[in-house]
């Protein structure tokens, strides 16, 4: 496997892990007694940016 393919795979795995982390944080925030709507919006935007980056590869 070439270094560029290996680096790309590692990058995609890092993006997927970040996406999963954001999903977990979003889940926790939405289930709090008083969810922070601004934090929820920020988490959703971050997830969407990562999803877009994953889709481009």
Biopython code that builds the backbone (N, CA, C, O; Angstrom):
import numpy as np
from Bio.PDB.StructureBuilder import StructureBuilder

atoms = [
    (1, "UNK", "N", (0.853, -1.174, 0.000)),
    (1, "UNK", "CA", (0.000, 0.000, 0.000)),
    (1, "UNK", "C", (0.897, 1.234, 0.000)),
    (1, "UNK", "O", (1.850, 1.307, 0.776)),
    (2, "UNK", "N", (0.606, 2.184, -0.847)),
    (2, "UNK", "CA", (1.425, 3.382, -0.920)),
    (2, "UNK", "C", (1.149, 4.293, 0.262)),
    (2, "UNK", "O", (0.125, 4.180, 0.936)),
    (3, "UNK", "N", (2.089, 5.196, 0.495)),
    (3, "UNK", "CA", (1.944, 6.110, 1.627)),
    (3, "UNK", "C", (0.732, 7.016, 1.470)),
    (3, "UNK", "O", (0.063, 7.325, 2.455)),
    (4, "UNK", "N", (0.437, 7.448, 0.242)),
    (4, "UNK", "CA", (-0.700, 8.354, 0.052)),
    (4, "UNK", "C", (-2.031, 7.643, 0.302)),
    (4, "UNK", "O", (-2.959, 8.243, 0.846)),
    (5, "UNK", "N", (-2.132, 6.380, -0.087)),
    (5, "UNK", "CA", (-3.355, 5.614, 0.175)),
    (5, "UNK", "C", (-3.487, 5.371, 1.671)),
    (5, "UNK", "O", (-4.577, 5.483, 2.233)),
    (6, "UNK", "N", (-2.378, 5.041, 2.308)),
    (6, "UNK", "CA", (-2.384, 4.815, 3.752)),
    (6, "UNK", "C", (-2.750, 6.089, 4.499)),
    (6, "UNK", "O", (-3.525, 6.047, 5.454)),
    (7, "UNK", "N", (-2.203, 7.211, 4.077)),
    (7, "UNK", "CA", (-2.513, 8.490, 4.715)),
    (7, "UNK", "C", (-3.971, 8.860, 4.498)),
    (7, "UNK", "O", (-4.629, 9.377, 5.401)),
    (8, "UNK", "N", (-4.476, 8.592, 3.294)),
    (8, "UNK", "CA", (-5.874, 8.895, 3.007)),
    (8, "UNK", "C", (-6.793, 8.027, 3.858)),
    (8, "UNK", "O", (-7.801, 8.511, 4.372)),
    (9, "UNK", "N", (-6.458, 6.763, 4.008)),
    (9, "UNK", "CA", (-7.252, 5.859, 4.834)),
    (9, "UNK", "C", (-7.249, 6.337, 6.284)),
    (9, "UNK", "O", (-8.289, 6.343, 6.943)),
    (10, "UNK", "N", (-6.091, 6.731, 6.771)),
    (10, "UNK", "CA", (-5.985, 7.225, 8.146)),
    (10, "UNK", "C", (-6.805, 8.494, 8.317)),
    (10, "UNK", "O", (-7.456, 8.686, 9.344)),
    (11, "UNK", "N", (-6.773, 9.351, 7.319)),
    (11, "UNK", "CA", (-7.554, 10.602, 7.364)),
    (11, "UNK", "C", (-9.052, 10.291, 7.405)),
    (11, "UNK", "O", (-9.790, 10.890, 8.188)),
    (12, "UNK", "N", (-9.491, 9.369, 6.574)),
    (12, "UNK", "CA", (-10.906, 8.994, 6.560)),
    (12, "UNK", "C", (-11.326, 8.361, 7.883)),
    (12, "UNK", "O", (-12.428, 8.610, 8.373)),
    (13, "UNK", "N", (-10.456, 7.550, 8.455)),
    (13, "UNK", "CA", (-10.762, 6.938, 9.751)),
    (13, "UNK", "C", (-10.849, 7.998, 10.842)),
    (13, "UNK", "O", (-11.702, 7.914, 11.725)),
    (14, "UNK", "N", (-9.972, 8.990, 10.785)),
    (14, "UNK", "CA", (-10.009, 10.073, 11.767)),
    (14, "UNK", "C", (-11.294, 10.885, 11.621)),
    (14, "UNK", "O", (-11.907, 11.268, 12.618)),
    (15, "UNK", "N", (-11.698, 11.145, 10.383)),
    (15, "UNK", "CA", (-12.945, 11.872, 10.151)),
    (15, "UNK", "C", (-14.143, 11.074, 10.666)),
    (15, "UNK", "O", (-15.045, 11.635, 11.288)),
    (16, "UNK", "N", (-14.148, 9.782, 10.407)),
    (16, "UNK", "CA", (-15.249, 8.936, 10.863)),
    (16, "UNK", "C", (-15.304, 8.903, 12.392)),
    (16, "UNK", "O", (-16.389, 8.929, 12.974)),
    (17, "UNK", "N", (-14.149, 8.847, 13.040)),
    (17, "UNK", "CA", (-14.106, 8.844, 14.501)),
    (17, "UNK", "C", (-14.610, 10.176, 15.046)),
    (17, "UNK", "O", (-15.343, 10.208, 16.034)),
    (18, "UNK", "N", (-14.222, 11.265, 14.408)),
    (18, "UNK", "CA", (-14.685, 12.595, 14.835)),
    (18, "UNK", "C", (-16.200, 12.707, 14.661)),
    (18, "UNK", "O", (-16.890, 13.274, 15.508)),
    (19, "UNK", "N", (-16.708, 12.165, 13.563)),
    (19, "UNK", "CA", (-18.149, 12.186, 13.299)),
    (19, "UNK", "C", (-18.889, 11.407, 14.385)),
    (19, "UNK", "O", (-19.927, 11.856, 14.873)),
    (20, "UNK", "N", (-18.367, 10.259, 14.758)),
    (20, "UNK", "CA", (-18.990, 9.443, 15.808)),
    (20, "UNK", "C", (-18.953, 10.169, 17.153)),
    (20, "UNK", "O", (-19.913, 10.102, 17.920)),
    (21, "UNK", "N", (-17.856, 10.857, 17.438)),
    (21, "UNK", "CA", (-17.749, 11.627, 18.678)),
    (21, "UNK", "C", (-18.785, 12.745, 18.702)),
    (21, "UNK", "O", (-19.437, 12.968, 19.722)),
    (22, "UNK", "N", (-18.938, 13.445, 17.587)),
    (22, "UNK", "CA", (-19.929, 14.516, 17.510)),
    (22, "UNK", "C", (-21.343, 13.965, 17.670)),
    (22, "UNK", "O", (-22.194, 14.594, 18.298)),
    (23, "UNK", "N", (-21.583, 12.800, 17.105)),
    (23, "UNK", "CA", (-22.900, 12.159, 17.236)),
    (23, "UNK", "C", (-23.196, 11.850, 18.701)),
    (23, "UNK", "O", (-24.312, 12.072, 19.172)),
    (24, "UNK", "N", (-22.204, 11.343, 19.415)),
    (24, "UNK", "CA", (-22.378, 11.027, 20.835)),
    (24, "UNK", "C", (-22.628, 12.298, 21.645)),
    (24, "UNK", "O", (-23.486, 12.319, 22.528)),
    (25, "UNK", "N", (-21.879, 13.350, 21.343)),
    (25, "UNK", "CA", (-22.076, 14.613, 22.050)),
    (25, "UNK", "C", (-23.445, 15.203, 21.759)),
    (25, "UNK", "O", (-24.087, 15.768, 22.645)),
    (26, "UNK", "N", (-23.889, 15.072, 20.517)),
    (26, "UNK", "CA", (-25.209, 15.563, 20.133)),
    (26, "UNK", "C", (-26.294, 14.788, 20.872)),
    (26, "UNK", "O", (-27.266, 15.373, 21.351)),
    (27, "UNK", "N", (-26.128, 13.496, 20.960)),
    (27, "UNK", "CA", (-27.090, 12.648, 21.673)),
    (27, "UNK", "C", (-27.179, 13.050, 23.146)),
    (27, "UNK", "O", (-28.273, 13.150, 23.702)),
    (28, "UNK", "N", (-26.026, 13.279, 23.770)),
    (28, "UNK", "CA", (-26.023, 13.687, 25.178)),
    (28, "UNK", "C", (-26.698, 15.047, 25.354)),
    (28, "UNK", "O", (-27.482, 15.243, 26.282)),
    (29, "UNK", "N", (-26.391, 15.976, 24.464)),
    (29, "UNK", "CA", (-26.948, 17.328, 24.592)),
    (29, "UNK", "C", (-28.461, 17.326, 24.403)),
    (29, "UNK", "O", (-29.172, 18.038, 25.112)),
    (30, "UNK", "N", (-28.956, 16.542, 23.464)),
    (30, "UNK", "CA", (-30.396, 16.543, 23.208)),
    (30, "UNK", "C", (-31.183, 15.872, 24.327)),
    (30, "UNK", "O", (-32.386, 16.098, 24.456)),
    (31, "UNK", "N", (-30.520, 15.052, 25.135)),
    (31, "UNK", "CA", (-31.216, 14.366, 26.218)),
    (31, "UNK", "C", (-31.006, 15.010, 27.588)),
    (31, "UNK", "O", (-31.424, 14.463, 28.608)),
    (32, "UNK", "N", (-30.361, 16.164, 27.603)),
    (32, "UNK", "CA", (-30.221, 16.899, 28.868)),
    (32, "UNK", "C", (-31.568, 17.498, 29.242)),
    (32, "UNK", "O", (-32.414, 17.698, 28.369)),
    (33, "UNK", "N", (-31.784, 17.788, 30.517)),
    (33, "UNK", "CA", (-33.053, 18.406, 30.929)),
    (33, "UNK", "C", (-33.326, 19.741, 30.215)),
    (33, "UNK", "O", (-34.465, 20.021, 29.843)),
    (34, "UNK", "N", (-32.296, 20.550, 30.027)),
    (34, "UNK", "CA", (-32.435, 21.818, 29.312)),
    (34, "UNK", "C", (-31.383, 21.881, 28.205)),
    (34, "UNK", "O", (-30.328, 22.488, 28.393)),
    (35, "UNK", "N", (-31.657, 21.265, 27.059)),
    (35, "UNK", "CA", (-30.666, 21.244, 25.975)),
    (35, "UNK", "C", (-30.334, 22.650, 25.486)),
    (35, "UNK", "O", (-31.198, 23.525, 25.435)),
    (36, "UNK", "N", (-29.090, 22.848, 25.135)),
    (36, "UNK", "CA", (-28.606, 24.120, 24.606)),
    (36, "UNK", "C", (-28.782, 24.101, 23.085)),
    (36, "UNK", "O", (-28.053, 23.405, 22.378)),
    (37, "UNK", "N", (-29.746, 24.863, 22.593)),
    (37, "UNK", "CA", (-30.046, 24.830, 21.161)),
    (37, "UNK", "C", (-28.886, 25.346, 20.316)),
    (37, "UNK", "O", (-28.695, 24.881, 19.193)),
    (38, "UNK", "N", (-28.114, 26.289, 20.827)),
    (38, "UNK", "CA", (-26.955, 26.792, 20.082)),
    (38, "UNK", "C", (-25.883, 25.703, 19.971)),
    (38, "UNK", "O", (-25.272, 25.538, 18.915)),
    (39, "UNK", "N", (-25.658, 24.971, 21.046)),
    (39, "UNK", "CA", (-24.679, 23.880, 21.018)),
    (39, "UNK", "C", (-25.132, 22.783, 20.067)),
    (39, "UNK", "O", (-24.318, 22.208, 19.344)),
    (40, "UNK", "N", (-26.422, 22.492, 20.066)),
    (40, "UNK", "CA", (-26.970, 21.471, 19.167)),
    (40, "UNK", "C", (-26.760, 21.890, 17.719)),
    (40, "UNK", "O", (-26.346, 21.080, 16.890)),
    (41, "UNK", "N", (-27.042, 23.145, 17.413)),
    (41, "UNK", "CA", (-26.861, 23.642, 16.040)),
    (41, "UNK", "C", (-25.399, 23.558, 15.628)),
    (41, "UNK", "O", (-25.093, 23.174, 14.499)),
    (42, "UNK", "N", (-24.489, 23.916, 16.537)),
    (42, "UNK", "CA", (-23.067, 23.871, 16.237)),
    (42, "UNK", "C", (-22.609, 22.431, 15.989)),
    (42, "UNK", "O", (-21.853, 22.169, 15.053)),
    (43, "UNK", "N", (-23.061, 21.514, 16.817)),
    (43, "UNK", "CA", (-22.692, 20.106, 16.643)),
    (43, "UNK", "C", (-23.217, 19.557, 15.318)),
    (43, "UNK", "O", (-22.517, 18.818, 14.626)),
    (44, "UNK", "N", (-24.444, 19.920, 14.969)),
    (44, "UNK", "CA", (-25.023, 19.446, 13.707)),
    (44, "UNK", "C", (-24.247, 19.983, 12.514)),
    (44, "UNK", "O", (-24.016, 19.256, 11.547)),
    (45, "UNK", "N", (-23.842, 21.248, 12.570)),
    (45, "UNK", "CA", (-23.060, 21.835, 11.474)),
    (45, "UNK", "C", (-21.707, 21.151, 11.344)),
    (45, "UNK", "O", (-21.245, 20.876, 10.237)),
    (46, "UNK", "N", (-21.076, 20.879, 12.479)),
    (46, "UNK", "CA", (-19.779, 20.203, 12.454)),
    (46, "UNK", "C", (-19.915, 18.805, 11.867)),
    (46, "UNK", "O", (-19.080, 18.373, 11.073)),
    (47, "UNK", "N", (-20.977, 18.097, 12.264)),
    (47, "UNK", "CA", (-21.215, 16.756, 11.713)),
    (47, "UNK", "C", (-21.421, 16.819, 10.202)),
    (47, "UNK", "O", (-20.912, 15.973, 9.467)),
    (48, "UNK", "N", (-22.162, 17.813, 9.743)),
    (48, "UNK", "CA", (-22.429, 17.948, 8.315)),
    (48, "UNK", "C", (-21.149, 18.240, 7.537)),
    (48, "UNK", "O", (-20.949, 17.702, 6.449)),
    (49, "UNK", "N", (-20.285, 19.086, 8.087)),
    (49, "UNK", "CA", (-19.009, 19.375, 7.412)),
    (49, "UNK", "C", (-18.180, 18.102, 7.273)),
    (49, "UNK", "O", (-17.567, 17.864, 6.232)),
    (50, "UNK", "N", (-18.163, 17.289, 8.325)),
    (50, "UNK", "CA", (-17.393, 16.040, 8.273)),
    (50, "UNK", "C", (-18.028, 15.065, 7.296)),
    (50, "UNK", "O", (-17.325, 14.391, 6.543)),
    (51, "UNK", "N", (-19.348, 14.988, 7.303)),
    (51, "UNK", "CA", (-20.036, 14.088, 6.368)),
    (51, "UNK", "C", (-19.728, 14.494, 4.926)),
    (51, "UNK", "O", (-19.496, 13.644, 4.067)),
    (52, "UNK", "N", (-19.729, 15.794, 4.677)),
    (52, "UNK", "CA", (-19.386, 16.281, 3.332)),
    (52, "UNK", "C", (-17.956, 15.908, 2.959)),
    (52, "UNK", "O", (-17.693, 15.493, 1.831)),
    (53, "UNK", "N", (-17.028, 16.057, 3.915)),
    (53, "UNK", "CA", (-15.638, 15.697, 3.656)),
    (53, "UNK", "C", (-15.492, 14.202, 3.388)),
    (53, "UNK", "O", (-14.703, 13.793, 2.536)),
    (54, "UNK", "N", (-16.248, 13.396, 4.112)),
    (54, "UNK", "CA", (-16.188, 11.952, 3.899)),
    (54, "UNK", "C", (-16.761, 11.590, 2.527)),
    (54, "UNK", "O", (-16.267, 10.677, 1.866)),
    (55, "UNK", "N", (-17.791, 12.297, 2.107)),
    (55, "UNK", "CA", (-18.419, 12.012, 0.818)),
    (55, "UNK", "C", (-17.583, 12.411, -0.367)),
    (55, "UNK", "O", (-17.762, 11.870, -1.458)),
    (56, "UNK", "N", (-16.671, 13.349, -0.181)),
    (56, "UNK", "CA", (-15.829, 13.808, -1.277)),
    (56, "UNK", "C", (-14.674, 12.856, -1.554)),
    (56, "UNK", "O", (-14.048, 12.931, -2.611)),
    (57, "UNK", "N", (-14.391, 11.971, -0.624)),
    (57, "UNK", "CA", (-13.254, 11.044, -0.802)),
    (57, "UNK", "C", (-13.692, 9.747, -1.378)),
    (57, "UNK", "O", (-12.869, 8.857, -1.591)),
]
sb = StructureBuilder()
sb.init_structure("model")
sb.init_model(0)
sb.init_chain("A")
sb.init_seg("    ")
for serial, (resi, resn, name, xyz) in enumerate(atoms, 1):
    if name == "N":
        sb.init_residue(resn, " ", resi, " ")
    sb.init_atom(name, np.array(xyz, "f"), 0.0, 1.0, " ", f" {name:<3s}", serial, name[0])
structure = sb.get_structure()
